[in-house]
């Protein structure tokens, strides 16, 4: 007998002056939700979750930059739920969030201590859905992405964008690591995977393998599985 898989819901809400894609995901069978990368607007996000009849279960963080993580502590204070992620190598970025907030005009951004750091291969449950964690360094050393295999959906933070890739001109960034993360961690998940990036419109891995000027198969020298 085939096990029925719970579908997911997805809502993207750009936050901060940097228009970061905060993503609310939920199990449509149980209405249990997680907020991925609440960079700001914690109360508004929580109010929208309640308005939709969802129950916030966790806050998931892809990486420690303030536009992705600066509102996590406020949202935890409001909701009482755990902050999960990123990988521990991003602790120095999280510690710098207040300083970066002053620089980028987000003065209320706060640092935090995650309830749990994540590692490559970890799995998270949300209601009846399961999410896989992949450590994808390059943009930051502790960056992770969240993948729902059943829904063929990923939230990839600032690893990959439609037509571009994450910046690697930050402390402890690595362009080589970023390209390896994309080609060795993301591409094997499948061309049919739809992804929400940290900024800008969604795309699919297959589309980026065909057309992305930084990591297309032609540029990166990757080959599709037969």
N, C-alpha and C positions, 0 to 999 in steps of 0.2 A: 504494500500500500504506500503510495506517495504521500509524504507529509506536506500538508498545506502550509505555505509560507506566508507570514503576515506581511502585507504591503506597508510601505512607508509613505508618510507625507513630508513635504519639503516646502519651507517658506524662506525666501531670501529677503533680508532687510538691511540695506546699506546703512552703515553708521559711521560716525566721526567725519571730520572735514576731509579725510582721505578716502571716503566712500568705500569702506571695507565691507565685504559681503558677510555679515553675520547671518548664520543659517540655523533655522529651527527645524529639527527633524523629529518625527514621531512615528510610533507604531499605531497604525490606524485601527488595529483590533482592541488595543488597550488604552489609547490616547496618552500613553506615557511619552514624554518629550525630553529632548536634550537641546541645549543651545550651544552651537559651535562658534567660538570666537566672538564673545560679546565685548567688542572694543569700547562701547559706550552705550548710553541710553538704556541702562539696566531696568529702570522702572517701566519704561514704555514696552520693552520686550516682555517683561513679566506680565504686564497688563494684557498684551496681545495673546499671550499663551492662555491666560485665564479666559479671555473673551472667546477663544476658540474651543473652550471646554477641555483643554489639555492639562495634564499634570506634569510639572517640571520635575525631572528625576536627576538631572546632572548637567554640569557645565563642562564641555570638552574644549580643549585648547590645542590648536595646531602648532603654534610657536609663540615665543615670548615678546614679539613686537607690540608696542602699546596700542596700535589701531586694532589688533586682534584680541588683546588680553587686558586692556586697560579698564574694562568695566566688569571683569570677572569677580573681583572682591565685592563690589556693590551688589551684583546679582546674587552672590552667595549670602550676603547680609540680609537681603530681602527675602530670599527663598529658603535658606538653610541647607541647600543641596551641596554635594561634593563638587570640587573643581578637580578635573581629571586631565592630566597632560600639562605640557608636552613632555618630551624626553628631557632628562635632567641637565643635559649640556646647555640648555637655554636658560638656566637659572640666572646667569649674569644679565641677560636681557630683561627678565622679569624684575630683577632688583633695580634696574635702571628706568622702569616705567615712569615714575614721577618726574625724574629729570627730563626724560624724552617728552613727557606731556607738556612741560613748560616750553620746550623748544618748538613743538608742533601745534601749539594752541589748543591743547586738550588738558587744561589744568587740573581737572578732577580725576585723571587717570591714576590708578593705584596699583601698587605691587601686591603680591599675594604669595602664599605658600600652598602649592597644590595638595589636595588630599592624597593624591597618588600620581607619581610620575609614571610615564608609559615607556614601553620598550617594543622593539620590532617583534611582531608575532603575537602581541597581546590581543585579546578579544573582549569586547564590551557587549553587554546585553541591554536592550531598551525595550521593555515590554516583551513581546515575542520575537523581536528582531535581534539579529547578531551582527556586530560590526567588527571588522578586522583592522588592526592598527599596523601601519608600516612606517618605520623610521626612514625619513627621506631627507638627509642632511644636504646642505649646499647653500640655500638661502640663509638659514641659520643652522647651527650644528645639532640642535635638538628638535628639528621640525618633524612632525608626524602628520600622516593623512589618515582619514577614516573612510573605510570601504564597506558598503553593504553588497555582498555578493549576490544575494537573491534579487535585489532590485537593480543590479548593474549600475550602481550609483556611488560616487566618491565625492568627498569634500577634501580638496587638496591644498587649501591655504595658498601660500605664495610660492609653491613649487612650480606650477604650470599655469599658464593663462591661455586664453584663446589668442593664438598668433604670437605668443611670447613666452618667456620663462621668468622666474624670480631673479631679482637683483642679487649680485654676488660681490658688491663693493662695500659690504659691512664687515665689522670685526668678526673673525672666525667664519666668514663665508668662504665658499669654494666653488668655483664654476665647474671644475671637474667632478666634484661630488654631486653637484646639482644634476649635471647631465647623466651621470650614472644612476642617480635616484630615479630620474624620469624613464630612462631606457631599460633599467634592470628591475625596478620595482613597479612602475605604473604600466608600462606597455604590456607586460605579461598578463595583466588582469583582463585584457581583452579590448579590441577596437570598439565594441558596442557599449562600453562604459561611458555614461554621461557624467561629467564632473562640474561642480561649482568651484570656481577659483576664489582666491581671496579678494579679487577686484575684477570688475568687468563681467561680460556675459559668459554663460555656460557654453560648453562644447562637448565633444566626445574625444576619447583617446584616438580613435581611428581618424577623425578629421585632422587632429594635430599631427599624427604620423604622416599624413599626406601633404599637409600644407604649412606647418609651423616652420618658419625660416631658421629657427635655432635647433630644433630636435626632430625634424622630419626624418623619415627613413633615409632619404637621399643625403641629407646633411650629416646625420649621425652615423650613417653606415650600418644601421640595424636592418635586419631582415624579418619579414613576416613568417610566421609558422606556416608550413604547407597545409 
